Amino acid sequence: MLPQTMWLKKSVEDQLHNLKAKTGVTPNIAARIAFFRSVEKGFVFDKERDYKLSGSLKLDKHTWLGKTQQVTELLLKQRYPEYSDKELQMAWAAHVDDGIASLRNSKTTTTFLKAVF
């Protein structure tokens, strides 16, 4: 399963913080939405790709995932059954990175909600 402490790429963290400043949506909530958007659209993480987790916002997985923890871990395990815990964390971060692209340009809560729904 996912490690207890998780983090993202610095660029994704910056996007999440900017989104919070514009819309008030906290980074962990936006990350959850971004993850599921990425899964919905069919993104697949390739562990052979050089993906560095360079961010400084290290939160426990319960904070990052909240009530979606079991579903998130199940989806990751189904999609990447041979991955180690560390590789699953990188896959989660890559999904957040992929999913945040459609949300990062939201300037208000209203535009954020329109992007989500």
A tleap script that builds the chain and sets N, CA, C and O, in Angstrom:
source leaprc.protein.ff14SB
mol = sequence {
  NMET LEU PRO GLN THR MET TRP LEU LYS LYS
  SER VAL GLU ASP GLN LEU HIE ASN LEU LYS
  ALA LYS THR GLY VAL THR PRO ASN ILE ALA
  ALA ARG ILE ALA PHE PHE ARG SER VAL GLU
  LYS GLY PHE VAL PHE ASP LYS GLU ARG ASP
  TYR LYS LEU SER GLY SER LEU LYS LEU ASP
  LYS HIE THR TRP LEU GLY LYS THR GLN GLN
  VAL THR GLU LEU LEU LEU LYS GLN ARG TYR
  PRO GLU TYR SER ASP LYS GLU LEU GLN MET
  ALA TRP ALA ALA HIE VAL ASP ASP GLY ILE
  ALA SER LEU ARG ASN SER LYS THR THR THR
  THR PHE LEU LYS ALA VAL CPHE
}
set mol.1.N position { 0.831 -1.196 0.000 }
set mol.1.CA position { 0.000 0.000 0.000 }
set mol.1.C position { 0.876 1.261 0.000 }
set mol.1.O position { 2.104 1.185 0.044 }
set mol.2.N position { 0.229 2.386 -0.049 }
set mol.2.CA position { 0.964 3.651 -0.096 }
set mol.2.C position { 1.697 3.902 1.218 }
set mol.2.O position { 1.213 3.519 2.283 }
set mol.3.N position { 2.860 4.540 1.148 }
set mol.3.CA position { 3.590 4.860 2.380 }
set mol.3.C position { 2.826 5.870 3.239 }
set mol.3.O position { 1.940 6.563 2.740 }
set mol.4.N position { 3.161 5.953 4.507 }
set mol.4.CA position { 2.461 6.854 5.429 }
set mol.4.C position { 2.676 8.325 5.088 }
set mol.4.O position { 1.767 9.137 5.259 }
set mol.5.N position { 3.869 8.677 4.608 }
set mol.5.CA position { 4.163 10.065 4.231 }
set mol.5.C position { 4.309 10.143 2.717 }
set mol.5.O position { 5.040 9.358 2.113 }
set mol.6.N position { 3.607 11.097 2.111 }
set mol.6.CA position { 3.630 11.225 0.658 }
set mol.6.C position { 3.868 12.678 0.262 }
set mol.6.O position { 3.554 13.599 1.015 }
set mol.7.N position { 4.424 12.866 -0.920 }
set mol.7.CA position { 4.660 14.214 -1.432 }
set mol.7.C position { 4.607 14.179 -2.951 }
set mol.7.O position { 4.482 13.114 -3.557 }
set mol.8.N position { 4.703 15.358 -3.557 }
set mol.8.CA position { 4.561 15.527 -5.002 }
set mol.8.C position { 5.792 16.210 -5.585 }
set mol.8.O position { 6.753 16.501 -4.873 }
set mol.9.N position { 5.748 16.461 -6.889 }
set mol.9.CA position { 6.772 17.288 -7.521 }
set mol.9.C position { 6.577 18.734 -7.078 }
set mol.9.O position { 5.458 19.150 -6.776 }
set mol.10.N position { 7.639 19.481 -7.039 }
set mol.10.CA position { 7.580 20.886 -6.637 }
set mol.10.C position { 6.641 21.681 -7.545 }
set mol.10.O position { 5.878 22.516 -7.059 }
set mol.11.N position { 6.685 21.434 -8.839 }
set mol.11.CA position { 5.832 22.181 -9.775 }
set mol.11.C position { 4.353 21.907 -9.514 }
set mol.11.O position { 3.529 22.812 -9.641 }
set mol.12.N position { 4.011 20.689 -9.155 }
set mol.12.CA position { 2.620 20.351 -8.859 }
set mol.12.C position { 2.195 21.018 -7.553 }
set mol.12.O position { 1.089 21.549 -7.446 }
set mol.13.N position { 3.082 20.983 -6.568 }
set mol.13.CA position { 2.798 21.680 -5.297 }
set mol.13.C position { 2.505 23.148 -5.533 }
set mol.13.O position { 1.556 23.700 -4.976 }
set mol.14.N position { 3.327 23.779 -6.365 }
set mol.14.CA position { 3.134 25.197 -6.673 }
set mol.14.C position { 1.772 25.429 -7.331 }
set mol.14.O position { 1.087 26.401 -7.015 }
set mol.15.N position { 1.385 24.545 -8.235 }
set mol.15.CA position { 0.086 24.665 -8.892 }
set mol.15.C position { -1.050 24.511 -7.881 }
set mol.15.O position { -2.048 25.228 -7.947 }
set mol.16.N position { -0.892 23.570 -6.945 }
set mol.16.CA position { -1.916 23.368 -5.926 }
set mol.16.C position { -2.027 24.578 -5.003 }
set mol.16.O position { -3.130 24.969 -4.619 }
set mol.17.N position { -0.887 25.174 -4.646 }
set mol.17.CA position { -0.909 26.366 -3.794 }
set mol.17.C position { -1.516 27.557 -4.521 }
set mol.17.O position { -2.272 28.326 -3.926 }
set mol.18.N position { -1.197 27.717 -5.794 }
set mol.18.CA position { -1.797 28.797 -6.589 }
set mol.18.C position { -3.298 28.605 -6.721 }
set mol.18.O position { -4.065 29.565 -6.648 }
set mol.19.N position { -3.708 27.368 -6.914 }
set mol.19.CA position { -5.134 27.064 -6.999 }
set mol.19.C position { -5.838 27.398 -5.691 }
set mol.19.O position { -6.955 27.915 -5.703 }
set mol.20.N position { -5.198 27.111 -4.572 }
set mol.20.CA position { -5.781 27.440 -3.270 }
set mol.20.C position { -5.923 28.952 -3.113 }
set mol.20.O position { -6.940 29.436 -2.617 }
set mol.21.N position { -4.912 29.688 -3.531 }
set mol.21.CA position { -4.955 31.146 -3.418 }
set mol.21.C position { -6.092 31.738 -4.261 }
set mol.21.O position { -6.724 32.715 -3.861 }
set mol.22.N position { -6.343 31.141 -5.423 }
set mol.22.CA position { -7.375 31.662 -6.320 }
set mol.22.C position { -8.785 31.201 -5.950 }
set mol.22.O position { -9.743 31.967 -6.054 }
set mol.23.N position { -8.905 29.942 -5.516 }
set mol.23.CA position { -10.233 29.356 -5.336 }
set mol.23.C position { -10.577 29.006 -3.894 }
set mol.23.O position { -11.751 28.855 -3.555 }
set mol.24.N position { -9.557 28.877 -3.041 }
set mol.24.CA position { -9.797 28.470 -1.660 }
set mol.24.C position { -9.839 26.961 -1.472 }
set mol.24.O position { -10.012 26.489 -0.349 }
set mol.25.N position { -9.685 26.192 -2.550 }
set mol.25.CA position { -9.684 24.733 -2.466 }
set mol.25.C position { -8.309 24.282 -1.964 }
set mol.25.O position { -7.284 24.612 -2.560 }
set mol.26.N position { -8.299 23.535 -0.875 }
set mol.26.CA position { -7.024 23.132 -0.266 }
set mol.26.C position { -6.268 22.154 -1.172 }
set mol.26.O position { -6.878 21.441 -1.970 }
set mol.27.N position { -4.933 22.127 -1.043 }
set mol.27.CA position { -4.122 21.251 -1.898 }
set mol.27.C position { -4.520 19.770 -1.820 }
set mol.27.O position { -4.508 19.074 -2.835 }
set mol.28.N position { -4.868 19.294 -0.635 }
set mol.28.CA position { -5.205 17.871 -0.540 }
set mol.28.C position { -6.521 17.564 -1.268 }
set mol.28.O position { -6.638 16.516 -1.904 }
set mol.29.N position { -7.497 18.448 -1.185 }
set mol.29.CA position { -8.763 18.230 -1.890 }
set mol.29.C position { -8.541 18.315 -3.397 }
set mol.29.O position { -9.041 17.474 -4.144 }
set mol.30.N position { -7.802 19.316 -3.844 }
set mol.30.CA position { -7.514 19.455 -5.273 }
set mol.30.C position { -6.721 18.255 -5.793 }
set mol.30.O position { -6.942 17.807 -6.918 }
set mol.31.N position { -5.796 17.733 -4.976 }
set mol.31.CA position { -5.017 16.563 -5.376 }
set mol.31.C position { -5.918 15.337 -5.532 }
set mol.31.O position { -5.735 14.547 -6.458 }
set mol.32.N position { -6.879 15.177 -4.640 }
set mol.32.CA position { -7.822 14.050 -4.752 }
set mol.32.C position { -8.612 14.138 -6.057 }
set mol.32.O position { -8.754 13.151 -6.778 }
set mol.33.N position { -9.119 15.327 -6.345 }
set mol.33.CA position { -9.900 15.531 -7.564 }
set mol.33.C position { -9.025 15.288 -8.788 }
set mol.33.O position { -9.448 14.631 -9.740 }
set mol.34.N position { -7.806 15.819 -8.762 }
set mol.34.CA position { -6.890 15.647 -9.889 }
set mol.34.C position { -6.567 14.168 -10.114 }
set mol.34.O position { -6.519 13.713 -11.256 }
set mol.35.N position { -6.347 13.422 -9.041 }
set mol.35.CA position { -6.054 11.995 -9.163 }
set mol.35.C position { -7.182 11.271 -9.888 }
set mol.35.O position { -6.941 10.534 -10.843 }
set mol.36.N position { -8.409 11.483 -9.431 }
set mol.36.CA position { -9.533 10.763 -10.025 }
set mol.36.C position { -9.818 11.219 -11.456 }
set mol.36.O position { -10.255 10.414 -12.278 }
set mol.37.N position { -9.580 12.485 -11.766 }
set mol.37.CA position { -9.737 12.958 -13.151 }
set mol.37.C position { -8.741 12.244 -14.058 }
set mol.37.O position { -9.078 11.849 -15.174 }
set mol.38.N position { -7.526 12.082 -13.573 }
set mol.38.CA position { -6.492 11.410 -14.347 }
set mol.38.C position { -6.838 9.939 -14.581 }
set mol.38.O position { -6.656 9.422 -15.683 }
set mol.39.N position { -7.332 9.275 -13.553 }
set mol.39.CA position { -7.737 7.870 -13.688 }
set mol.39.C position { -8.882 7.760 -14.688 }
set mol.39.O position { -8.880 6.875 -15.544 }
set mol.40.N position { -9.864 8.663 -14.580 }
set mol.40.CA position { -11.015 8.654 -15.490 }
set mol.40.C position { -10.613 8.785 -16.951 }
set mol.40.O position { -11.173 8.123 -17.825 }
set mol.41.N position { -9.640 9.646 -17.200 }
set mol.41.CA position { -9.257 9.867 -18.600 }
set mol.41.C position { -8.306 8.795 -19.134 }
set mol.41.O position { -7.977 8.799 -20.320 }
set mol.42.N position { -7.860 7.873 -18.265 }
set mol.42.CA position { -7.072 6.738 -18.727 }
set mol.42.C position { -5.569 6.898 -18.679 }
set mol.42.O position { -4.852 6.108 -19.293 }
set mol.43.N position { -5.069 7.895 -17.967 }
set mol.43.CA position { -3.622 8.072 -17.842 }
set mol.43.C position { -2.999 6.822 -17.219 }
set mol.43.O position { -3.555 6.240 -16.288 }
set mol.44.N position { -1.843 6.419 -17.739 }
set mol.44.CA position { -1.104 5.284 -17.184 }
set mol.44.C position { 0.330 5.737 -16.912 }
set mol.44.O position { 1.009 6.251 -17.800 }
set mol.45.N position { 0.774 5.541 -15.685 }
set mol.45.CA position { 2.126 5.920 -15.271 }
set mol.45.C position { 3.116 4.861 -15.717 }
set mol.45.O position { 2.865 3.663 -15.583 }
set mol.46.N position { 4.240 5.310 -16.247 }
set mol.46.CA position { 5.320 4.415 -16.651 }
set mol.46.C position { 6.477 4.595 -15.677 }
set mol.46.O position { 7.115 5.647 -15.653 }
set mol.47.N position { 6.746 3.569 -14.873 }
set mol.47.CA position { 7.789 3.701 -13.849 }
set mol.47.C position { 9.187 3.820 -14.451 }
set mol.47.O position { 10.132 4.191 -13.755 }
set mol.48.N position { 9.321 3.510 -15.726 }
set mol.48.CA position { 10.623 3.665 -16.384 }
set mol.48.C position { 10.920 5.141 -16.674 }
set mol.48.O position { 12.073 5.521 -16.876 }
set mol.49.N position { 9.885 5.951 -16.692 }
set mol.49.CA position { 10.036 7.386 -16.911 }
set mol.49.C position { 10.667 8.007 -15.672 }
set mol.49.O position { 10.305 7.649 -14.551 }
set mol.50.N position { 11.583 8.909 -15.853 }
set mol.50.CA position { 12.252 9.561 -14.723 }
set mol.50.C position { 11.287 10.559 -14.089 }
set mol.50.O position { 11.045 11.633 -14.641 }
set mol.51.N position { 10.745 10.208 -12.945 }
set mol.51.CA position { 9.767 11.061 -12.268 }
set mol.51.C position { 10.260 11.333 -10.859 }
set mol.51.O position { 10.221 10.449 -10.004 }
set mol.52.N position { 10.723 12.548 -10.612 }
set mol.52.CA position { 11.309 12.925 -9.330 }
set mol.52.C position { 10.288 13.628 -8.448 }
set mol.52.O position { 9.621 14.568 -8.882 }
set mol.53.N position { 10.171 13.168 -7.219 }
set mol.53.CA position { 9.298 13.806 -6.237 }
set mol.53.C position { 10.151 14.793 -5.455 }
set mol.53.O position { 10.913 14.402 -4.571 }
set mol.54.N position { 10.021 16.069 -5.781 }
set mol.54.CA position { 10.925 17.086 -5.253 }
set mol.54.C position { 10.250 18.091 -4.329 }
set mol.54.O position { 10.900 19.029 -3.867 }
set mol.55.N position { 8.984 17.919 -4.055 }
set mol.55.CA position { 8.243 18.884 -3.252 }
set mol.55.C position { 8.605 18.846 -1.785 }
set mol.55.O position { 9.243 17.907 -1.308 }
set mol.56.N position { 8.190 19.875 -1.081 }
set mol.56.CA position { 8.478 19.965 0.358 }
set mol.56.C position { 7.221 19.795 1.206 }
set mol.56.O position { 7.307 19.722 2.432 }
set mol.57.N position { 6.060 19.732 0.565 }
set mol.57.CA position { 4.798 19.559 1.282 }
set mol.57.C position { 4.578 18.063 1.507 }
set mol.57.O position { 3.925 17.388 0.711 }
set mol.58.N position { 5.136 17.563 2.605 }
set mol.58.CA position { 5.034 16.144 2.928 }
set mol.58.C position { 3.922 15.966 3.950 }
set mol.58.O position { 4.016 16.428 5.087 }
set mol.59.N position { 2.869 15.286 3.516 }
set mol.59.CA position { 1.716 15.052 4.388 }
set mol.59.C position { 1.503 13.551 4.531 }
set mol.59.O position { 1.915 12.765 3.678 }
set mol.60.N position { 0.851 13.170 5.625 }
set mol.60.CA position { 0.533 11.763 5.777 }
set mol.60.C position { -0.559 11.388 4.781 }
set mol.60.O position { -1.317 12.242 4.322 }
set mol.61.N position { -0.629 10.101 4.456 }
set mol.61.CA position { -1.568 9.692 3.404 }
set mol.61.C position { -3.018 9.921 3.797 }
set mol.61.O position { -3.870 10.104 2.927 }
set mol.62.N position { -3.313 9.914 5.082 }
set mol.62.CA position { -4.694 10.178 5.489 }
set mol.62.C position { -5.088 11.623 5.157 }
set mol.62.O position { -6.224 11.878 4.757 }
set mol.63.N position { -4.158 12.561 5.321 }
set mol.63.CA position { -4.433 13.959 4.980 }
set mol.63.C position { -4.567 14.122 3.473 }
set mol.63.O position { -5.484 14.796 3.005 }
set mol.64.N position { -3.663 13.514 2.708 }
set mol.64.CA position { -3.727 13.621 1.258 }
set mol.64.C position { -5.000 12.988 0.705 }
set mol.64.O position { -5.650 13.552 -0.174 }
set mol.65.N position { -5.352 11.808 1.227 }
set mol.65.CA position { -6.411 11.015 0.608 }
set mol.65.C position { -7.754 11.073 1.311 }
set mol.65.O position { -8.789 10.855 0.682 }
set mol.66.N position { -7.757 11.364 2.614 }
set mol.66.CA position { -9.004 11.445 3.364 }
set mol.66.C position { -9.829 10.177 3.235 }
set mol.66.O position { -9.303 9.068 3.326 }
set mol.67.N position { -11.119 10.349 3.024 }
set mol.67.CA position { -12.031 9.206 2.918 }
set mol.67.C position { -11.874 8.439 1.606 }
set mol.67.O position { -12.472 7.377 1.430 }
set mol.68.N position { -11.077 8.971 0.693 }
set mol.68.CA position { -10.851 8.270 -0.580 }
set mol.68.C position { -9.647 7.322 -0.502 }
set mol.68.O position { -9.264 6.733 -1.512 }
set mol.69.N position { -9.058 7.172 0.669 }
set mol.69.CA position { -7.831 6.387 0.810 }
set mol.69.C position { -7.988 4.957 0.298 }
set mol.69.O position { -7.176 4.506 -0.511 }
set mol.70.N position { -8.989 4.252 0.739 }
set mol.70.CA position { -9.152 2.855 0.324 }
set mol.70.C position { -9.406 2.735 -1.172 }
set mol.70.O position { -8.848 1.855 -1.827 }
set mol.71.N position { -10.237 3.605 -1.711 }
set mol.71.CA position { -10.529 3.569 -3.145 }
set mol.71.C position { -9.281 3.904 -3.947 }
set mol.71.O position { -8.990 3.252 -4.950 }
set mol.72.N position { -8.545 4.915 -3.510 }
set mol.72.CA position { -7.323 5.315 -4.203 }
set mol.72.C position { -6.321 4.174 -4.217 }
set mol.72.O position { -5.766 3.845 -5.265 }
set mol.73.N position { -6.089 3.570 -3.060 }
set mol.73.CA position { -5.131 2.474 -2.993 }
set mol.73.C position { -5.595 1.271 -3.816 }
set mol.73.O position { -4.776 0.609 -4.453 }
set mol.74.N position { -6.873 0.988 -3.811 }
set mol.74.CA position { -7.407 -0.115 -4.603 }
set mol.74.C position { -7.213 0.140 -6.101 }
set mol.74.O position { -6.783 -0.751 -6.833 }
set mol.75.N position { -7.528 1.349 -6.550 }
set mol.75.CA position { -7.337 1.691 -7.960 }
set mol.75.C position { -5.870 1.563 -8.372 }
set mol.75.O position { -5.561 1.030 -9.438 }
set mol.76.N position { -4.979 2.052 -7.524 }
set mol.76.CA position { -3.553 1.962 -7.830 }
set mol.76.C position { -3.086 0.510 -7.874 }
set mol.76.O position { -2.336 0.128 -8.773 }
set mol.77.N position { -3.520 -0.294 -6.917 }
set mol.77.CA position { -3.126 -1.711 -6.880 }
set mol.77.C position { -3.682 -2.480 -8.084 }
set mol.77.O position { -3.014 -3.369 -8.611 }
set mol.78.N position { -4.887 -2.145 -8.514 }
set mol.78.CA position { -5.459 -2.811 -9.685 }
set mol.78.C position { -4.734 -2.405 -10.956 }
set mol.78.O position { -4.474 -3.241 -11.821 }
set mol.79.N position { -4.412 -1.137 -11.070 }
set mol.79.CA position { -3.767 -0.640 -12.284 }
set mol.79.C position { -2.289 -1.013 -12.344 }
set mol.79.O position { -1.744 -1.249 -13.423 }
set mol.80.N position { -1.641 -1.063 -11.173 }
set mol.80.CA position { -0.198 -1.324 -11.107 }
set mol.80.C position { 0.092 -2.444 -10.095 }
set mol.80.O position { 0.717 -2.183 -9.067 }
set mol.81.N position { -0.346 -3.678 -10.359 }
set mol.81.CA position { -0.230 -4.748 -9.361 }
set mol.81.C position { 1.207 -5.130 -9.007 }
set mol.81.O position { 1.454 -5.630 -7.909 }
set mol.82.N position { 2.148 -4.907 -9.904 }
set mol.82.CA position { 3.529 -5.318 -9.648 }
set mol.82.C position { 4.382 -4.224 -9.000 }
set mol.82.O position { 5.559 -4.450 -8.718 }
set mol.83.N position { 3.812 -3.056 -8.761 }
set mol.83.CA position { 4.576 -1.929 -8.223 }
set mol.83.C position { 4.796 -2.064 -6.717 }
set mol.83.O position { 3.943 -2.570 -5.988 }
set mol.84.N position { 5.955 -1.600 -6.279 }
set mol.84.CA position { 6.260 -1.526 -4.848 }
set mol.84.C position { 5.509 -0.340 -4.243 }
set mol.84.O position { 4.916 0.458 -4.969 }
set mol.85.N position { 5.535 -0.226 -2.916 }
set mol.85.CA position { 4.864 0.900 -2.252 }
set mol.85.C position { 5.405 2.238 -2.746 }
set mol.85.O position { 4.640 3.170 -2.995 }
set mol.86.N position { 6.721 2.328 -2.886 }
set mol.86.CA position { 7.327 3.585 -3.349 }
set mol.86.C position { 6.908 3.894 -4.788 }
set mol.86.O position { 6.641 5.048 -5.124 }
set mol.87.N position { 6.851 2.878 -5.622 }
set mol.87.CA position { 6.429 3.085 -7.008 }
set mol.87.C position { 4.950 3.474 -7.080 }
set mol.87.O position { 4.556 4.262 -7.939 }
set mol.88.N position { 4.137 2.924 -6.182 }
set mol.88.CA position { 2.724 3.315 -6.128 }
set mol.88.C position { 2.584 4.778 -5.740 }
set mol.88.O position { 1.721 5.484 -6.263 }
set mol.89.N position { 3.428 5.235 -4.826 }
set mol.89.CA position { 3.394 6.642 -4.426 }
set mol.89.C position { 3.790 7.532 -5.595 }
set mol.89.O position { 3.204 8.597 -5.787 }
set mol.90.N position { 4.779 7.109 -6.378 }
set mol.90.CA position { 5.168 7.873 -7.568 }
set mol.90.C position { 4.037 7.862 -8.599 }
set mol.90.O position { 3.788 8.871 -9.259 }
set mol.91.N position { 3.354 6.726 -8.736 }
set mol.91.CA position { 2.224 6.646 -9.672 }
set mol.91.C position { 1.111 7.584 -9.222 }
set mol.91.O position { 0.521 8.285 -10.044 }
set mol.92.N position { 0.820 7.603 -7.917 }
set mol.92.CA position { -0.203 8.522 -7.395 }
set mol.92.C position { 0.180 9.967 -7.718 }
set mol.92.O position { -0.648 10.741 -8.199 }
set mol.93.N position { 1.441 10.326 -7.452 }
set mol.93.CA position { 1.904 11.690 -7.709 }
set mol.93.C position { 1.817 12.032 -9.198 }
set mol.93.O position { 1.452 13.152 -9.558 }
set mol.94.N position { 2.147 11.080 -10.054 }
set mol.94.CA position { 2.064 11.316 -11.501 }
set mol.94.C position { 0.611 11.511 -11.938 }
set mol.94.O position { 0.327 12.326 -12.816 }
set mol.95.N position { -0.295 10.769 -11.330 }
set mol.95.CA position { -1.722 10.944 -11.646 }
set mol.95.C position { -2.204 12.333 -11.204 }
set mol.95.O position { -2.967 12.986 -11.916 }
set mol.96.N position { -1.759 12.771 -10.041 }
set mol.96.CA position { -2.128 14.114 -9.577 }
set mol.96.C position { -1.560 15.151 -10.551 }
set mol.96.O position { -2.248 16.100 -10.926 }
set mol.97.N position { -0.312 14.963 -10.952 }
set mol.97.CA position { 0.334 15.859 -11.914 }
set mol.97.C position { -0.467 15.911 -13.213 }
set mol.97.O position { -0.709 16.992 -13.749 }
set mol.98.N position { -0.873 14.766 -13.714 }
set mol.98.CA position { -1.644 14.703 -14.953 }
set mol.98.C position { -3.023 15.349 -14.795 }
set mol.98.O position { -3.472 16.083 -15.676 }
set mol.99.N position { -3.684 15.077 -13.687 }
set mol.99.CA position { -5.042 15.563 -13.479 }
set mol.99.C position { -5.152 17.033 -13.146 }
set mol.99.O position { -6.189 17.650 -13.390 }
set mol.100.N position { -4.092 17.605 -12.587 }
set mol.100.CA position { -4.156 19.013 -12.176 }
set mol.100.C position { -4.126 19.941 -13.401 }
set mol.100.O position { -4.511 21.106 -13.304 }
set mol.101.N position { -3.678 19.435 -14.529 }
set mol.101.CA position { -3.577 20.263 -15.740 }
set mol.101.C position { -4.905 20.911 -16.110 }
set mol.101.O position { -4.932 22.062 -16.546 }
set mol.102.N position { -6.001 20.187 -15.942 }
set mol.102.CA position { -7.296 20.744 -16.328 }
set mol.102.C position { -7.899 21.641 -15.253 }
set mol.102.O position { -8.907 22.305 -15.495 }
set mol.103.N position { -7.298 21.665 -14.084 }
set mol.103.CA position { -7.837 22.461 -12.972 }
set mol.103.C position { -7.027 23.706 -12.663 }
set mol.103.O position { -7.558 24.660 -12.093 }
set mol.104.N position { -5.760 23.716 -13.025 }
set mol.104.CA position { -4.844 24.759 -12.565 }
set mol.104.C position { -5.153 26.163 -13.059 }
set mol.104.O position { -4.699 27.139 -12.463 }
set mol.105.N position { -5.910 26.278 -14.125 }
set mol.105.CA position { -6.215 27.614 -14.657 }
set mol.105.C position { -7.471 28.224 -14.064 }
set mol.105.O position { -7.874 29.318 -14.459 }
set mol.106.N position { -8.090 27.533 -13.125 }
set mol.106.CA position { -9.298 28.069 -12.492 }
set mol.106.C position { -8.947 29.311 -11.696 }
set mol.106.O position { -7.986 29.315 -10.927 }
set mol.107.N position { -9.735 30.372 -11.883 }
set mol.107.CA position { -9.457 31.632 -11.205 }
set mol.107.C position { -10.415 31.903 -10.046 }
set mol.107.O position { -10.142 32.736 -9.182 }
set mol.108.N position { -11.527 31.195 -10.041 }
set mol.108.CA position { -12.504 31.350 -8.959 }
set mol.108.C position { -13.055 29.976 -8.598 }
set mol.108.O position { -12.833 28.992 -9.304 }
set mol.109.N position { -13.771 29.934 -7.492 }
set mol.109.CA position { -14.402 28.675 -7.098 }
set mol.109.C position { -15.397 28.221 -8.155 }
set mol.109.O position { -15.524 27.026 -8.420 }
set mol.110.N position { -16.099 29.166 -8.757 }
set mol.110.CA position { -17.078 28.839 -9.793 }
set mol.110.C position { -16.407 28.187 -10.996 }
set mol.110.O position { -16.884 27.165 -11.488 }
set mol.111.N position { -15.304 28.765 -11.478 }
set mol.111.CA position { -14.617 28.170 -12.625 }
set mol.111.C position { -13.986 26.831 -12.256 }
set mol.111.O position { -13.888 25.937 -13.096 }
set mol.112.N position { -13.560 26.692 -11.004 }
set mol.112.CA position { -13.032 25.413 -10.536 }
set mol.112.C position { -14.116 24.343 -10.595 }
set mol.112.O position { -13.883 23.240 -11.088 }
set mol.113.N position { -15.303 24.676 -10.091 }
set mol.113.CA position { -16.406 23.716 -10.097 }
set mol.113.C position { -16.828 23.361 -11.522 }
set mol.113.O position { -17.170 22.211 -11.797 }
set mol.114.N position { -16.806 24.321 -12.413 }
set mol.114.CA position { -17.144 24.041 -13.812 }
set mol.114.C position { -16.116 23.098 -14.420 }
set mol.114.O position { -16.472 22.225 -15.211 }
set mol.115.N position { -14.851 23.259 -14.065 }
set mol.115.CA position { -13.800 22.381 -14.576 }
set mol.115.C position { -13.952 20.963 -14.026 }
set mol.115.O position { -13.644 19.988 -14.713 }
set mol.116.N position { -14.425 20.854 -12.789 }
set mol.116.CA position { -14.583 19.544 -12.167 }
set mol.116.C position { -15.791 18.825 -12.729 }
set mol.116.O position { -15.725 17.633 -13.031 }
set mol.117.N position { -16.887 19.538 -12.870 }
set mol.117.CA position { -18.129 18.904 -13.338 }
set mol.117.C position { -18.353 19.246 -14.780 }
set mol.117.O position { -19.343 18.814 -15.370 }
savepdb mol mol.pdb
quit
